[in-house]
Amino acid sequence: MEAQPEKTEATAEDVLTRLEQEGEIAADYLEELLDIADLDGDIDMDVEGGRASVSIISEGSSDRQLQKLVGREGEVLEALQELTRLAVHRETGDRSRLMLDIAGFRAQKRAELTELGTEAVERVKESGEPEKLRPMSPFERKVVHDAVKAAGLRSESEGEEPERRVVVLPA
């Protein structure tokens, strides 16, 4: 039996190349969408946390126009992210975990949720009792779980969508 070659750095490079390709496919798709909608925006691509990340950003009054693509509480953004993931899937044949941000909505939301998680940790440390937070989307729960972990406590999700929520547990 022949020895299998070890998977090494090339694998990490392959993953990075694949994620960059996802970002490029997503950027092309989103540029077409912006053209169709007659909206101005610049597209920024990155790879962070093991996934492709694409942001649509603009300056000044165009930023208010991009808010239409965010929607109330980000529901239009969520739908556009799913459509963009489908466009990537169509091109690559692989499921995408791409994250889309528009006009800094997710970045601001991430900061608010990190603060929410940190404040919940402080209350749980004081009371010694678990604390249930409001229902959240998967993205929101992930950010809160990360904040709780960084603050030294544990958390878990409970319930069924759309009522699924984070519970912060005492040490």
N, C-alpha and C positions, 0 to 999 in steps of 0.2 A: 504494500500500500504506500502510495506517494504522500509525503508530508504536504500539508496545505500551507501556502504562504501566510505569514502573519499579517494581520491587518494593523497598519501603523498610521503614521502621520498622513499618508496619502488619503486615508479614509476621512480624516478631519478636513483635509483640503477638498475632497470630493463633496462633502456635506456643505462646506462653505460655498463652493461653486454652484451646487444645486440651489441653495438658498438665494444666492445672488441672481441666478437665472429666474427663480420665482419672482423676485423683486422686479426684474426687468419686464417680465411678462405682465405683471400686475400694473407696472407704470404705463406700459403701452395701452393696456385696457382702459386705465383711468384717464389717460390723455384723450383717448377717443370719446370717453364719456363727457369730459369737460368740454370738448369741442361741440358735441351734440347739444349739450345744455347751454352752450355759449357762456361758460364761466371761466374766469381767469384763475390760474393757480399753478404753483410750481410743485414739482414732485420730488420728494427726497426719499432715497432708499437707504436702508441699513440692514444689518443682521444683528439681532440682539436676543439674548436668552434662547439661543438655538432655534430661532425662527426669523423669517424675513419680516421686515417692518417697512411699510410705505406710508408716507405722510403727504397730504396735500396742504400746502401752506400758501398764504398770500399776504400782501401788504395792504394796509388801510381799508378802504371801502370794499374791496374785493373780498375781504375776510367776512363781512356781513353777508355777502352773496353766498359764500361757502357754507354758511350756517344752514342753508336750505338742505345741504347734503348731510348735515348732522341730524337735523330733526329734533323733536321734543325728546329730551332725555336720551338722545343718541340712537333712537330706533331706526332712523334712515341710515345712519352710519353702520349699524349692525347688518342691515340688509345689503348695503353696498359691499361690506366686507365679505359676506357670504357669496355674493355674485362674483366678486374679484377672485375669491378662492376657487369658485367653479371655473372661471376663465383659466386660471393657472392649471387646474386639474385637467381641463380639456386639452391644454397644450402639452403637459408633461405626463399625464396618466397617473400622477401621484397625488395623494391627498395633501392639501396645503394647510398649514397652521398660521398662515400669514396674518399679521396684525395691520390694520388700517387705522390711521388717525387723520382727522380732517380739522383744520383750523385750531390745532392744539387741544381739541376736546378731550381725547383720551389722556394726554399728558396732565391736564388740569384735574381730570377725574381721578387719575392715579394718585396725585398729591393729596387730594381730599380724602380718598379711601385709606391711604397710608396713615393719615392723621386720625381718621375714625378708628382704625385698628389699634393704633398706639394708645388712644384715649380709652378704648375698651379694656386693653391690657391693664392700664393703671387702675381702673375701677375694679377689675377682677382681682388684682393683687391686693387691693384694699379690703374688699368684701370677702374674698375667699370663695365666692359663689360663681358658677358659670353665668355667662351673659349671652343671650340670644340677640343677634342683630337683625335689622330689617331684611326682608327678602332681597336678593341681589342676582344679577346676571352672572354667568360663569366668569367673565372677565373681572367683574367687581369682587367676587369671592376670592379669586386667585390673588388679587392685590392685597386684600385684607389678610388672607392666610399668610402671605409672605411677610407682612408687617408684624403680625402676631409672633411668627417664628423669630423674626429679627429682634423682637423685644423679649424673647426668652420664654414664651408660653406656647401652649398647644392650642389648636383649634380644629374643628371639624365642620363639615356641612351636614345639614339635616333637612328633611322635607323633600317634597316633589316640586319640580318646575311648575309654575312660575313662582312658587312660594319657598323655594330653597333658600336657606340662610346659613350664615356662619354662626357657630357657637364657640365663644372663647372660653377655654377651660382653665381652672386654676392649676398651679404647679403641683 
